[in-house]
Amino acid sequence: MLKSAERTLQQRITENRLAHYRPYAKQRDFHDAGADKRERLFMAGNQLGKTWAGAFEAAMHATGRYPEWWRGRRFDKPVIAWASGVTSVSTRDTVQRLMLGRPGQHGTGTIPKACVVDVQSARGTPDLADHIVVKHVSGGDSYIYLKSYEQGREKWQGETVDLVWFDEEPPDPIYTEGLTRTNATGGMVWMTFTPLKGMSDVVSRFLMAESPDRSVTSMTIDDVDHYSAEDKARIIASYPAFEREARAMGIPTMGSGRVFPVEEAAISVTPFEIPTHWPQIGAMDFGYNHPFAAVRLAWDRDADCVYVTHAFRKSETTPVVHAGAIKPWGALPDGSQWLPWAWPHDGLQHDKGSGDQLAALYKKQGLKLHSEHATHKAGGFGTEAGVTDMLERMETGRFKVFASLGEWFEEFRLYHRKDGLIVKLRDDLMSATRIGVMMLRIARKPPTEPRGPMMAMGSDFLNEVF
């Protein structure tokens, strides 16, 4: 009887996987971005769960069954969707299998069995569905059509749909046609793939052209829990060296185009408590449409090693929000600030709304900004000199980053050059870090005694340059 009950429970789970979906943090970030982004790219290594995330989202929109944790876009009516892969066979074996289940087991994929109304077979490829009819909670039926890139651009024209899911990287003309199909509906598209083609036209569209309609989510083998540490090491070692970054980390192959051609393991360290005798500094890079970014650095002077201990990045928010997030990094019990802040030369520009200089807006929020914008010790503020300093530190073991700073490493992986020049996109935390390293000379030790009259005087004296 017990075994029978266990089989019944397992069957219920298998036939309603959607109700039991618990995404990893990166999968959830990808879903959340759909709330206000029309185009989404989910880049991840092989076998990490990117296609599962795409299949579960397709099932949610087709059924209208959204979990309580859902913060992405919602459709309150049936949808017309396209789900696609490279070939008819690969679409059947990945996209269709994950949504529907294997042949003869329909209803064991991400679409609950109770919601599968009909499956119409396609011609030419055994067991391939032409389309799936799905019951929507509103009472109508959604339609998911299976397509492939090998059909050619012409087969992607003419229709109007709400959703398009590309599993594996599509050719740019196919992507453009798919996106166009959603124009009239205000729909959206998403892609789930491992970027084995490097900086292709499709990847460049997302990484090298800023747009408020697009988002990129990257997931590495370190972001998943279904492999042990030993399994992860074995898997990474099994890949050819030239494919490891793409297959394990979801990083487009950039070769000599990477600004920092350094392995993450060489700079990543487990977070630890910073000794009180190490000087520290905050550094920021201004932004609104492109993100504002800030980092906190600690400097082991004896070893001349810099540690990135904190990172913050946020777009389309004001200095009040930014300051609220980073002031705790240098807060004293009495509410005052001890952490010195370095800032770039564009902080001298005036805010269009208030008319104040950008740097002044952050001073008004109580942050201890340096009196002048960041410069190298010998003068000037050239980017290449700062980048070279960071790279030399990385190569000689004098630059480390707390492993918990996921957003910092995302930028580090994609920071690259084109035609010899650094691409100034998605580089906000890199820029803030460069500014902080440039201005290490103003780093200060945190106060170690309670603030009294003498301490207050000493602090003001030490920081009179601010």
Steps between C-alpha positions, in 0.01 A plus 500: 500500500783738589681435172176555312450835674859598418445412135181706494678800653788470254253477212326816616831683513607367160170602342508849654866602504400862462361511854833378639737725303747675730744700288859579586572867566623558145201326346277722710689812390434395142127456566473827694651698213200414284288745700640795304739361238373399158818316400686271738817296468579224749862396444618203700737207486393158382258293711446772759124552460459775242269296274296384799449867594379576147267198501349586837437860396332383179276275709406782738393735224313228311307384808474828691618311808752729668661411836479733800866600459450608137603861424531472123242591239153346520247423228138490612379344176608213272816559299633405160863396537788368294760272663800422286836329462771453239351201316171312510671211678669721762174689557325168563774369728541813713227763478211259441629236744535748784159659445302187416696194608641216295291327231230295668541700824328827410415699809827425683678819392463857619141523369274323752327192362159642593571800273602307188189519280646367175826427322503523122778308323733662249591347168841364410655451845384206715342597835537874431199711593381771266325674788374446853158621615508605865211581734532852645353589842282767335304226325646523149783309333857605432694372199873422502644437153832317462742651249863462395766726354568255217158586355648827380396860541194474275331256740537758775302768320134601492368382838419715803586351840527595866817311587806357329749275677832428330686206654859506373633802318308592184644662188450875513238505216293234679519692827390821329203326335394344828518833679300665223217250548437651845482865389122515462429319827752679720635154570848389596781263405761314700806297415669224700839386379868436565697764301726264304506736199675773698412862426252422224253754363231376738724512808638839398144632473465445874852566624607791282183702441326649802121480487234538771313214330776240549646305789781250535521238773815290534516175698816304573560153635562663839140629505341153513469242775431181307873431465741442787827692518678187377255463210548862401877465494474180297257654251710812448815291450322286240448794262767610251684801641373731226136407579507498880382856550204453266398149608547542876456872555274613216759754384524582128843411366687827459857376472750785491208742520463456876628795700599274790608162358529354851331192644239581764652248739817712507322802646197355682522457879257391769372807690670568832499772764728785395770582759443841656852618418439467124410830331176500302343714229169526318482582129208581274411534135204725426204389290125501458393327176817295518550390860652694784768279654702502820763277657678486832867406501731388781877534464750268664791740488757245618429277199381789281189294425159655425178320595158583352267433794170665402326586172177680414344568160162652420350673196218753465516606864606822672791598727269465799455129423869448423616674817251306709650174373868586548505724809497197734846410364652796684251577775601574860270448800424872514384498138807673357715359221868404510547325159666726239346492151672542165299611198561554124548824313145496360381578852576862412212497254174658610186300566227606256233499767658679798778687321749373761819319412457123517765465768327766709177299501679212672672732746157631596403144590779493758762300313861605559602579142855605427538868420614430141422242238717190470841527334806284478774583749705653219198689365240434231218248509552284191308173494776288348748584774248402767410177321867411462556552873207268581621233254856508637361455850287207388793333327726537804247389763443850639133538408222289654120511492255350749341199331155616614500799263312342211424823311867599512607171343227526234656824377852361534414209269354720227739795520660502157651696214394548142754618244740554788272735694321418826126466443334747738190293568416292807823621658365701792648297787824463304520879470425554869770248592753666271425836661545354847834338416611826342429685825633253758715783637193651673392172662447522877485260791161473671478652849562241772399705805162652599460850364561771759634856477860385437395233252279743315787749477741234382259377238443849366873564492575175316232575244546872457568444132134404444 
